[in-house]
Amino acid sequence: ILGVVIVESGWGSILPTVIIANMMHGGPAEKSGRLNIGDQIMSINGTSLVG
């Protein structure tokens, strides 16, 4: 568990994307300092999430 909430950018977007909508206070994602609310997730383990 990373402690993040992700959402799709929605139907109105030109290119659908996945973004971080929220993070669990004190969770691994927040503690790492590498992720922020609003960041776009481009891929997971080499699998593209763009388009």
Secondary structure, DSSP 8 states (H G I E B T S, - for coil): ---EEEEE--TT-SS--EEEEEE-TTSHHHHHSS--TT-EE-EETTEE---
